[in-house]
Amino acid sequence: MRNPVVAMSATETTYANDQVQSFDPFNKTGIIEEAMVTCILPYVKTAREAIARFAKIIKDHTAGESDGILFADSKEAWYFEIGTAHY
């Protein structure tokens, strides 16, 4: 049996405008692009697990920047876009 493979692209920088940021600004201690892969991939076996883990990290610990992240495995793909610290 082969080990499951989850692919992740965490290099798409996006933009959040000032009005959105006034509602829920990014947090300097929140997760940023360079830490995403090591905080997600070693702990998951499917793209669905990856998106759930990532959403929990954003909810519990916030985001430090705006990014678009793709997770995929052999069965499905998910796209997650960060617009504010918690959403």
C-alpha positions in Angstrom: 0.0 0.0 0.0 1.4 3.4 -0.9 1.5 6.3 1.5 -1.2 9.0 0.8 0.1 12.1 -0.9 -1.2 15.5 -0.2 -0.1 18.4 -2.3 -0.1 22.0 -1.1 0.6 25.3 -2.8 1.1 28.1 -0.3 2.7 30.7 -2.5 -0.1 32.7 -4.0 -0.1 36.1 -2.3 -3.5 37.8 -2.4 -4.7 41.2 -1.4 -7.1 42.4 1.3 -8.3 46.0 1.1 -8.3 48.6 3.9 -12.1 48.3 4.6 -11.8 44.5 5.1 -8.7 45.0 7.2 -10.4 47.5 9.5 -12.9 44.7 10.4 -10.3 42.0 11.3 -6.7 43.1 10.7 -3.9 40.6 10.2 -2.0 39.7 13.3 1.8 40.0 13.3 2.0 36.7 15.2 -0.4 34.9 12.9 0.6 32.1 10.4 2.4 33.3 7.3 3.2 31.8 4.0 6.7 30.5 4.9 5.4 28.5 7.9 2.2 27.0 6.3 3.7 23.9 4.7 5.5 22.7 7.8 2.4 23.4 10.0 0.1 21.3 7.8 1.6 18.6 5.6 3.4 16.5 8.3 0.1 16.1 10.1 -2.4 15.2 7.4 -3.2 12.3 5.1 -5.8 13.8 2.9 -6.6 17.2 1.4 -9.8 17.3 3.5 -7.7 16.9 6.6 -5.4 19.6 5.4 -8.1 22.1 4.9 -9.7 21.4 8.3 -6.3 21.7 10.1 -5.6 24.9 8.2 -9.0 26.4 9.0 -8.5 25.6 12.7 -5.1 27.2 12.8 -6.5 30.4 11.2 -9.5 30.4 13.6 -7.4 29.7 16.8 -4.2 31.5 16.0 -5.0 34.0 13.2 -3.2 34.8 9.9 -0.4 37.3 9.4 -1.0 38.0 5.7 -3.4 37.4 2.8 -2.8 34.2 0.8 -4.4 31.7 -1.4 -3.7 28.0 -0.6 -4.5 24.9 -2.6 -4.7 21.4 -1.1 -5.1 18.3 -3.3 -4.9 14.6 -3.1 -5.8 11.8 -5.5 -9.6 12.3 -4.8 -10.2 16.0 -4.3 -8.8 19.5 -4.2 -9.6 22.5 -1.9 -8.8 26.1 -2.3 -8.6 28.4 0.8 -8.2 32.1 0.6 -7.3 34.2 3.6 -8.9 37.7 3.6 -8.5 38.8 7.2 -6.9 37.5 10.4 -9.7 35.0 11.2 -11.6 34.5 7.9 
